[in-house]
């Protein structure tokens, strides 16, 4: 296990200039999806297990939070304000890991289709000490944020998905990590890497990290948010902002430039809206659980895996790598002693009005 980011080993002058604290268990493991490949008769498919990035709560957000929460602590902040859908994994990850560092999260959440996963995440947010607000539209969101900042001192703001240039360093580091695993023979260099495209921070960081490491793998982002949020231009722009940030801290970082053509965005698997399950995602989720015992979520990872599956079934040449950005830590024991009655009244009323299964 590492004691500092690979990024600091590659560019030692970054240490002390970029805030960082250890929150995860890295490197995350890799393995071939033997059951899937055998069952489907498809090319070589591998999985990167970022679902195991922390024994407290895993997924892709841990890497980002190692940098952003360290910055909040360095600045002496008390609260971490962030945003997402009602069932946001980013918001839950922020809440869990902020709690570990003695910070309190404040969540401003927007509506999304109500599923058992959404209800469970909301309860866990509250269980881990989050202050939860529901904002049904942009005006409510703006007013809520203004009120929070007027009535709290020491608020640190994380953007949607935690995709700030500082947070994105977590996935620059992940790209360097993957290169080391390729170099050590843990897997062959992937021809294509598939992952969910939400706010773009994960893809932007990997784009930078893979280029710095000299890997030629093609990044495939499977859009799971509205196109105005998740698109190739935004990813490339964010990658360029990250390079500029790194070069402001270290002259030895090469002056790279990124363009929308440097990655591929797949739009077909988004479905009717954010968080809305699709038949392809449901099939992909059930198949991977059956063949290899890996669980996915229907909002992000199952849609991304459905795209990889379609590509593999079409006769694509491997190896293909699926980057699992979900969390596989079972937090069910934390749900004991808490119910929807513990949610804020506006959130509770919204859930009870919406049609959706209970836990």
Backbone torsions as a table, in degrees:
resi	resn	phi	psi	omega
1	UNK	NA	142.2	-176.7
2	UNK	-77.0	154.2	175.5
3	UNK	-108.6	-8.3	174.3
4	UNK	-155.5	162.3	-177.8
5	UNK	-63.6	149.2	173.8
6	UNK	-58.6	-30.8	179.1
7	UNK	-57.9	-39.1	179.1
8	UNK	-74.1	-28.6	176.9
9	UNK	-72.0	-37.7	-179.5
10	UNK	-73.6	-37.3	-178.7
11	UNK	-131.3	80.9	-172.3
12	UNK	-56.6	-27.4	-178.2
13	UNK	-68.5	-13.6	177.1
14	UNK	-71.9	-26.8	-177.7
15	UNK	-65.0	126.0	-176.7
16	UNK	92.8	-22.9	177.2
17	UNK	-95.5	-25.4	174.7
18	UNK	-115.9	124.6	-177.8
19	UNK	-67.8	145.2	179.4
20	UNK	-158.4	142.3	171.1
21	UNK	-140.2	146.4	-177.5
22	UNK	-78.2	121.7	176.0
23	UNK	-124.9	-18.5	-170.6
24	UNK	-118.5	179.7	-179.9
25	UNK	-115.0	96.4	-174.3
26	UNK	-124.9	151.3	2.4
27	UNK	-73.5	150.7	175.5
28	UNK	-79.9	148.5	-173.6
29	UNK	-73.4	163.7	176.0
30	UNK	-128.4	147.8	168.7
31	UNK	-158.3	158.4	177.6
32	UNK	-78.6	141.0	177.6
33	UNK	-83.9	77.1	-174.3
34	UNK	-62.0	-43.5	-177.8
35	UNK	-63.2	-43.3	179.8
36	UNK	-64.0	-48.2	-177.6
37	UNK	-61.6	-40.3	179.5
38	UNK	-68.7	-45.0	-177.6
39	UNK	-65.1	-41.0	-174.2
40	UNK	-94.5	-13.7	-177.4
41	UNK	62.7	41.3	-175.4
42	UNK	-111.3	-179.2	-178.2
43	UNK	-67.5	177.9	-177.8
44	UNK	-68.0	118.8	-179.7
45	UNK	-122.4	130.1	179.7
46	UNK	-116.5	163.5	177.6
47	UNK	-132.8	137.5	174.6
48	UNK	-102.1	120.2	-166.9
49	UNK	-92.5	64.0	173.8
50	UNK	-71.4	-8.4	171.1
51	UNK	-63.7	-16.9	179.0
52	UNK	-106.6	27.0	-174.1
53	UNK	-72.9	-15.7	176.9
54	UNK	-156.6	141.4	177.0
55	UNK	-75.5	-11.1	177.5
56	UNK	-87.4	-47.5	175.2
57	UNK	-168.6	120.8	-172.9
58	UNK	-95.0	-157.8	-177.5
59	UNK	100.1	179.5	-172.8
60	UNK	-74.7	-19.1	-174.2
61	UNK	-71.4	-21.5	-177.4
62	UNK	-58.8	-42.9	-178.9
63	UNK	-60.0	-42.2	179.7
64	UNK	-67.2	-42.8	-175.5
65	UNK	-66.8	-24.5	176.8
66	UNK	-59.7	-30.6	179.3
67	UNK	-91.8	-46.2	-173.5
68	UNK	-73.2	-41.1	179.1
69	UNK	-70.0	-31.5	173.7
70	UNK	-62.3	-38.3	177.8
71	UNK	-65.8	-41.6	177.9
72	UNK	-60.5	-43.6	179.2
73	UNK	-65.8	-42.9	-179.2
74	UNK	-60.3	-35.4	-178.4
75	UNK	-85.1	0.3	177.4
76	UNK	73.4	27.1	-179.2
77	UNK	-78.5	157.2	179.1
78	UNK	-110.8	-27.2	-175.7
79	UNK	-123.3	147.8	173.3
80	UNK	-119.8	113.1	-179.1
81	UNK	-97.8	127.5	177.3
82	UNK	-149.7	180.0	-164.8
83	UNK	-138.8	157.7	176.1
84	UNK	169.7	-177.6	173.3
85	UNK	-70.7	168.2	-178.0
86	UNK	-56.0	-33.6	-179.6
87	UNK	-103.8	24.4	-172.8
88	UNK	-55.8	124.4	173.1
89	UNK	-70.3	-35.3	176.1
90	UNK	-58.7	-44.6	-178.5
91	UNK	-66.6	-39.1	178.4
92	UNK	-67.7	-43.1	177.5
93	UNK	-59.8	-43.8	178.3
94	UNK	-60.7	-41.4	-179.9
95	UNK	-64.5	-48.8	-177.4
96	UNK	-62.2	-47.8	-174.5
97	UNK	-79.7	-26.9	171.3
98	UNK	-63.7	-43.1	179.1
99	UNK	-57.5	-39.8	179.5
100	UNK	-61.6	-31.7	-175.9
101	UNK	-98.1	7.1	178.4
102	UNK	79.9	19.6	177.0
103	UNK	-105.6	150.8	178.2
104	UNK	-106.2	131.6	178.7
105	UNK	-90.7	144.8	172.9
106	UNK	-122.1	121.2	-173.5
107	UNK	-112.7	126.9	172.8
108	UNK	-109.8	110.4	-167.8
109	UNK	-113.0	145.1	176.9
110	UNK	-109.9	157.5	-177.6
111	UNK	-62.1	151.7	171.1
112	UNK	-154.2	167.0	179.0
113	UNK	-54.7	134.3	-174.7
114	UNK	-86.4	120.3	177.3
115	UNK	-128.8	168.6	174.3
116	UNK	-55.8	-35.2	178.8
117	UNK	-63.3	-41.3	178.6
118	UNK	-63.5	-47.0	-179.8
119	UNK	-61.4	-42.1	-179.2
120	UNK	-64.5	-45.3	179.9
121	UNK	-62.3	-39.2	177.8
122	UNK	-60.9	-45.0	179.5
123	UNK	-64.0	-38.6	179.3
124	UNK	-69.1	-36.0	174.4
125	UNK	-54.2	-49.3	-178.4
126	UNK	-67.8	-40.4	-179.6
127	UNK	-59.5	-37.1	-179.0
128	UNK	-91.1	14.6	168.3
129	UNK	94.2	11.8	-179.0
130	UNK	-72.9	147.4	168.5
131	UNK	-95.4	118.3	-169.4
132	UNK	-110.5	131.4	176.2
133	UNK	-126.4	141.1	175.0
134	UNK	-103.8	127.3	176.1
135	UNK	-122.6	113.6	-173.4
136	UNK	-79.2	-16.0	-177.0
137	UNK	-154.9	169.9	-177.2
138	UNK	-58.8	-35.1	179.7
139	UNK	-66.2	-45.9	176.8
140	UNK	-59.6	-39.4	179.7
141	UNK	-62.5	-47.5	-178.8
142	UNK	-62.6	-42.3	179.8
143	UNK	-67.0	-39.7	179.1
144	UNK	-64.3	-44.4	179.6
145	UNK	-63.3	-42.7	179.0
146	UNK	-61.1	-42.8	179.2
147	UNK	-64.1	-41.7	179.4
148	UNK	-61.3	-45.6	-176.6
149	UNK	-71.8	-24.5	176.2
150	UNK	-78.7	-29.2	-173.3
151	UNK	-104.6	0.0	178.5
152	UNK	-126.1	148.6	171.9
153	UNK	-113.6	140.7	178.2
154	UNK	81.1	45.1	179.6
155	UNK	-97.7	126.5	176.2
156	UNK	-106.1	126.5	-174.5
157	UNK	-103.0	126.9	172.6
158	UNK	-105.8	133.1	178.1
159	UNK	-71.4	171.7	176.9
160	UNK	-50.5	126.9	-180.0
161	UNK	75.3	-0.1	-177.1
162	UNK	67.9	21.9	-171.5
163	UNK	-90.4	59.1	169.6
164	UNK	-90.5	160.5	176.4
165	UNK	-53.3	-38.0	178.6
166	UNK	-66.0	-46.6	179.4
167	UNK	-62.6	-35.7	-178.1
168	UNK	-64.6	-20.9	175.8
169	UNK	-55.8	-28.3	178.7
170	UNK	-59.5	-34.1	179.4
171	UNK	-94.7	-15.4	163.0
172	UNK	-60.9	-45.3	177.6
173	UNK	-60.9	-38.3	-180.0
174	UNK	-64.5	-37.5	176.7
175	UNK	-63.3	-40.4	176.2
176	UNK	-65.7	-37.2	177.7
177	UNK	-61.8	-46.1	179.9
178	UNK	-61.7	-40.4	179.2
179	UNK	-60.8	-39.0	177.8
180	UNK	-65.3	-37.6	179.7
181	UNK	-70.0	-35.2	173.8
182	UNK	-65.0	-45.7	-178.7
183	UNK	-61.4	-35.7	-178.5
184	UNK	-83.1	-1.6	176.8
185	UNK	86.1	13.6	179.6
186	UNK	-71.0	-26.7	174.0
187	UNK	-157.3	156.6	173.5
188	UNK	-74.3	157.8	178.4
189	UNK	-60.2	123.8	-177.8
190	UNK	-66.7	144.2	172.8
191	UNK	-74.7	-41.1	179.1
192	UNK	-139.1	146.0	177.3
193	UNK	-121.4	124.8	-177.5
194	UNK	-108.7	135.3	173.6
195	UNK	-159.0	162.1	-178.7
196	UNK	-70.3	140.2	174.8
197	UNK	-106.9	106.0	176.4
198	UNK	-102.6	-97.6	177.5
199	UNK	-87.2	-7.8	171.9
200	UNK	97.4	-7.1	-176.2
201	UNK	-65.5	-40.7	-179.5
202	UNK	-64.0	-46.8	179.2
203	UNK	-65.1	-42.6	-179.8
204	UNK	-61.1	-44.1	179.1
205	UNK	-63.5	-43.9	178.6
206	UNK	-64.3	-38.5	178.4
207	UNK	-57.4	-46.1	178.5
208	UNK	-67.6	-47.7	-176.1
209	UNK	-63.0	-42.3	179.3
210	UNK	-64.5	-40.7	179.4
211	UNK	-66.1	-43.3	178.2
212	UNK	-61.4	-33.6	-176.7
213	UNK	-85.7	-9.7	178.6
214	UNK	82.7	17.1	176.0
215	UNK	-84.7	147.7	-177.2
216	UNK	-106.9	11.8	-178.4
217	UNK	-59.7	138.8	178.0
218	UNK	-86.3	126.6	179.4
219	UNK	-87.2	130.3	178.4
220	UNK	-118.8	110.4	177.3
221	UNK	-95.7	124.8	-179.7
222	UNK	-99.4	111.3	-172.3
223	UNK	-66.9	128.9	178.8
224	UNK	-126.2	6.1	177.0
225	UNK	-125.5	167.7	175.7
226	UNK	-55.5	148.9	-173.2
227	UNK	-62.3	-27.1	178.0
228	UNK	-66.1	-22.8	178.7
229	UNK	-94.4	-46.8	-176.8
230	UNK	-110.1	105.3	177.8
231	UNK	-155.4	162.6	-173.7
232	UNK	-64.7	-36.2	-179.3
233	UNK	-64.1	-42.1	179.4
234	UNK	-65.2	-38.0	178.7
235	UNK	-63.5	-47.5	-179.7
236	UNK	-63.1	-42.2	178.6
237	UNK	-61.5	-42.5	179.2
238	UNK	-66.4	-39.4	176.9
239	UNK	-60.1	-40.0	177.9
240	UNK	-67.2	-37.3	176.1
241	UNK	-64.5	-36.4	179.0
242	UNK	-66.7	-43.9	177.2
243	UNK	-60.6	-42.9	178.6
244	UNK	-62.0	-40.5	178.1
245	UNK	-62.7	-46.5	-179.4
246	UNK	-62.6	-41.9	-178.9
247	UNK	-69.7	-23.8	174.7
248	UNK	-71.2	-18.1	179.9
249	UNK	-103.4	-22.1	-175.7
250	UNK	-149.7	122.0	178.4
251	UNK	-69.8	-17.1	-176.1
252	UNK	-83.6	-8.1	175.8
253	UNK	-74.4	126.6	-177.1
254	UNK	-65.7	151.9	-178.0
255	UNK	-85.9	80.5	-178.5
256	UNK	-88.0	154.0	173.6
257	UNK	-127.8	143.6	-177.4
258	UNK	-124.5	149.6	-176.3
259	UNK	-134.5	158.0	179.3
260	UNK	-54.5	-29.8	-179.9
261	UNK	-71.4	-7.9	-179.5
262	UNK	-77.0	-6.2	175.1
263	UNK	-144.1	167.9	176.7
264	UNK	-116.7	134.9	176.0
265	UNK	-112.3	126.0	178.2
266	UNK	-100.5	124.8	-175.1
267	UNK	-102.1	-21.1	-167.6
268	UNK	-61.4	-29.8	-169.7
269	UNK	-91.4	5.4	-179.1
270	UNK	-65.0	-41.9	-179.4
271	UNK	85.1	-160.2	-173.5
272	UNK	-76.1	-11.2	-179.3
273	UNK	171.5	172.4	-179.2
274	UNK	-62.3	129.0	176.9
275	UNK	79.5	-2.5	-179.6
276	UNK	-84.1	121.3	178.9
277	UNK	-62.5	149.9	175.8
278	UNK	-121.8	156.1	177.8
279	UNK	-57.8	-39.2	-179.9
280	UNK	-65.0	-39.3	179.0
281	UNK	-68.0	-41.2	179.0
282	UNK	-61.9	-43.9	179.1
283	UNK	-64.2	-44.3	-178.7
284	UNK	-63.2	-41.8	179.4
285	UNK	-61.7	-46.8	-178.6
286	UNK	-66.8	-39.0	-178.3
287	UNK	-65.4	-47.7	-177.5
288	UNK	-67.1	-35.0	176.5
289	UNK	-65.4	-40.4	-178.6
290	UNK	-71.2	-41.6	-173.7
291	UNK	-83.8	-34.9	-173.0
292	UNK	-133.7	2.9	175.4
293	UNK	70.0	23.9	179.7
294	UNK	-103.2	128.4	-178.2
295	UNK	-97.2	138.4	178.1
296	UNK	-121.6	166.1	174.2
297	UNK	-107.2	155.0	-173.9
298	UNK	-81.7	-14.0	-178.9
299	UNK	-82.7	-39.4	-174.1
300	UNK	-120.2	-70.4	-164.8
301	UNK	-71.4	-34.6	179.8
302	UNK	-66.9	-35.3	176.6
303	UNK	-66.6	-41.0	178.4
304	UNK	-65.6	-41.5	-179.7
305	UNK	-69.5	-32.1	176.7
306	UNK	-60.3	-37.6	178.6
307	UNK	-66.7	-44.3	176.9
308	UNK	-60.9	-43.6	-178.3
309	UNK	-61.0	-43.6	178.5
310	UNK	-62.6	-40.0	179.6
311	UNK	-66.0	-43.4	179.9
312	UNK	-65.5	-40.8	179.9
313	UNK	-66.8	-23.0	179.9
314	UNK	-80.0	-1.1	177.7
315	UNK	97.9	19.4	-179.6
316	UNK	-60.2	148.4	175.8
317	UNK	-85.4	134.5	179.6
318	UNK	-91.5	-169.7	-2.4
319	UNK	-76.4	143.4	173.2
320	UNK	-107.3	143.8	179.1
321	UNK	-120.4	128.3	173.4
322	UNK	-102.4	123.2	-179.9
323	UNK	-95.3	106.6	-175.3
324	UNK	-82.3	107.0	-176.4
325	UNK	-94.4	4.5	-179.8
326	UNK	-78.0	174.8	174.4
327	UNK	-109.1	133.0	178.6
328	UNK	-110.0	6.5	177.2
329	UNK	-76.6	128.3	-179.5
330	UNK	-81.7	110.5	179.3
331	UNK	-99.3	11.2	-178.6
332	UNK	-53.4	-41.1	179.6
333	UNK	-56.7	-27.7	-179.6
334	UNK	-73.3	-12.3	-179.7
335	UNK	-80.9	-10.9	179.0
336	UNK	-65.4	133.7	176.9
337	UNK	82.9	9.9	177.7
338	UNK	-133.1	145.2	-179.7
339	UNK	-143.1	177.4	179.6
340	UNK	-63.5	-18.4	175.2
341	UNK	-64.8	-18.8	-179.5
342	UNK	-87.7	-6.3	178.3
343	UNK	-77.6	156.5	175.5
344	UNK	-57.4	146.3	-175.3
345	UNK	-52.7	-43.5	-177.8
346	UNK	-65.2	-37.3	178.3
347	UNK	-69.8	-43.6	-179.9
348	UNK	-60.6	-44.6	-180.0
349	UNK	-64.8	-38.6	179.4
350	UNK	-63.2	-45.9	-179.3
351	UNK	-61.4	-39.6	-176.5
352	UNK	-74.3	-22.2	176.0
353	UNK	-82.2	-29.6	-176.5
354	UNK	-79.0	144.6	174.4
355	UNK	-80.9	121.9	-179.5
356	UNK	-179.5	146.5	-176.7
357	UNK	-66.2	147.8	175.5
358	UNK	-84.0	171.3	177.8
359	UNK	-66.7	NA	NA
